[in-house]
């Protein structure tokens, strides 16, 4: 019984320790954003703020070009995720259902592209964008962000497409559906968990991307929020409260999206198969 009790306790204890270690930096960021400046710079840490202030958020909100940079970040992120999902849907279906020469080689290329560090290609990307006279434009950022998340999206959706029984698709075609109609009416609803997982990954990747926008977009109105956040302290000196408020504003969209998609993605492939 002692061994059985230990076997039940240590996984829970490990999970609690890991949870605390991962959540504490997020808690400290948000709590610091609401603390008065005196509680932030004091030598004795204030673990639970008693005097709450919103002045740091006002300072961050009134920073130069804040709303413009929010619009830029949302534009390039949402477009990159949408384009990558559309392309990945067709590519994953072809890789999972069709048999053609070079299919395994293409899968290997996608895996290599997924593992390749994008930072080593920044100089080449800069030269391409410069020669195309598209510096300080959101179009190159959108295209490269899409390419950045595309390999993971294709490989993930390929697994979901392969898990759908071919008999469902064939039954729909026997009932009179064309192949595109069978894909839309039968396969696509079953890909909901994969679409949500890949869209979450793509959103986080594009939303947090820093090196490309640092090199390609020098115009203050053409930047995105990650670059704005990195320059925040230089704009406000040692105003740690405003810095933490800016970081909290930057993290809120990702947290909201994660909570929403994590809850929706719980419905597995079996539920969709029953509905189909």
BELPEVEN-V918756 format. One record per pair of residues at least 6 apart in sequence whose C-alpha atoms are under 6 Angstrom apart, sorted by sequence separation. I is the first residue (numbers start at 1). J is the second residue. If there is no record, write none. Layout:
i/j
I/J
I/J
//
This chain:
i/j
217/223
172/182
169/182
35/49
210/226
35/52
34/52
34/53
114/151
157/194
110/151
153/198
149/202
145/206
80/142
84/146
92/154
96/158
80/145
92/157
76/142
80/146
84/150
88/154
92/158
96/162
193/265
190/269
135/216
136/217
190/272
136/219
136/222
81/202
77/206
77/207
73/224
72/224
69/224
69/225
60/242
56/241
56/242
60/246
57/245
56/245
33/241
33/244
33/245
29/244
//
